[in-house]
């Protein structure tokens, strides 16, 4: 399933619907453009806690992906543990794939 998550992230990046990096994602959550909030399996506890706080404050539940920051780098070209999708379809698909892989 991990491969499917990476494949969907790659498609979202090519479609211009992917936001990478904590600050950009946080801004997107606050302005309402983010439809799905995700984080890598190796994200630090501190960053996870901050992301969950921002998500909770804006009624978006962050979902852990079963991929590492290094794998995200190879697919998206940027090393990041915090990912947002601005398209509801992509967000739902990655969330469903992520839940099935657990």
C-alpha positions as CSV (number, residue, x, y, z in Angstrom):
1,X,0.0,0.0,0.0
2,X,2.9,2.3,0.7
3,X,3.6,2.3,-3.1
4,X,0.1,3.4,-3.7
5,X,0.4,6.4,-1.3
6,X,3.6,7.5,-3.1
7,X,2.0,7.1,-6.5
8,X,-1.0,9.3,-5.4
9,X,1.4,11.9,-4.0
10,X,3.2,12.0,-7.3
11,X,0.0,12.5,-9.2
12,X,-1.1,15.2,-6.9
13,X,2.2,17.0,-7.3
14,X,2.0,16.8,-11.0
15,X,-1.5,18.2,-10.9
16,X,-0.4,21.1,-8.7
17,X,-2.5,20.0,-5.7
18,X,0.3,19.2,-3.3
19,X,1.7,21.5,-0.6
20,X,4.9,20.5,1.2
21,X,6.5,21.9,4.3
22,X,5.2,22.8,7.7
23,X,4.8,26.6,7.3
24,X,3.2,26.4,3.8
25,X,0.8,23.7,5.0
26,X,-0.1,25.6,8.2
27,X,-0.9,28.7,6.0
28,X,-3.0,26.6,3.7
29,X,-4.9,25.1,6.7
30,X,-5.6,28.6,8.1
31,X,-6.8,30.0,4.8
32,X,-9.1,27.0,4.1
33,X,-7.4,25.8,0.9
34,X,-6.3,22.5,2.5
35,X,-8.6,19.5,2.0
36,X,-6.4,16.8,3.4
37,X,-3.6,16.9,6.0
38,X,-0.9,14.2,6.2
39,X,2.4,13.5,7.8
40,X,5.2,11.0,7.3
41,X,5.8,8.0,9.6
42,X,9.2,9.5,10.8
43,X,8.0,13.0,11.6
44,X,9.2,14.2,15.0
45,X,6.8,14.1,18.0
46,X,7.1,17.9,18.4
47,X,6.1,18.6,14.8
48,X,3.3,16.0,15.0
49,X,1.9,17.7,18.1
50,X,2.0,21.1,16.5
51,X,0.4,19.8,13.3
52,X,-2.4,18.1,15.3
53,X,-3.0,21.3,17.2
54,X,-3.4,23.3,13.9
55,X,-5.5,20.6,12.4
56,X,-7.8,20.4,15.4
57,X,-8.2,24.1,15.6
58,X,-9.4,24.1,11.9
59,X,-11.4,20.8,12.0
60,X,-9.0,18.8,9.8
61,X,-7.7,15.5,11.2
62,X,-4.0,14.8,10.2
63,X,-3.4,11.3,8.9
64,X,-0.1,9.4,9.2
65,X,1.2,8.0,6.0
66,X,3.2,4.8,6.0
67,X,6.1,6.5,4.1
68,X,9.3,8.3,5.3
69,X,10.5,11.8,4.5
70,X,13.2,10.2,2.3
71,X,10.6,8.4,0.2
72,X,8.6,11.6,-0.1
73,X,11.8,13.4,-1.3
74,X,12.3,10.8,-4.1
75,X,8.7,11.2,-5.3
76,X,8.1,14.9,-4.8
77,X,11.6,16.4,-5.0
78,X,11.4,18.0,-1.6
79,X,12.2,16.4,1.8
80,X,9.2,17.1,3.9
81,X,7.3,15.3,6.7
82,X,4.2,17.5,6.5
83,X,2.0,17.3,3.4
84,X,-1.3,18.9,2.4
85,X,-3.6,18.3,-0.5
86,X,-5.7,21.1,-1.9
87,X,-8.0,18.8,-3.9
88,X,-10.7,16.9,-2.1
89,X,-10.6,13.9,-4.4
90,X,-6.8,13.3,-4.0
91,X,-7.2,13.8,-0.2
92,X,-10.0,11.2,0.1
93,X,-8.1,8.7,-2.0
94,X,-4.8,9.0,-0.1
95,X,-6.7,8.9,3.2
96,X,-8.5,5.7,2.2
97,X,-5.3,4.1,0.9
98,X,-3.5,5.0,4.1
99,X,-6.2,3.6,6.4
100,X,-6.2,0.3,4.4
101,X,-2.5,-0.1,4.8
102,X,-2.7,-0.2,8.6
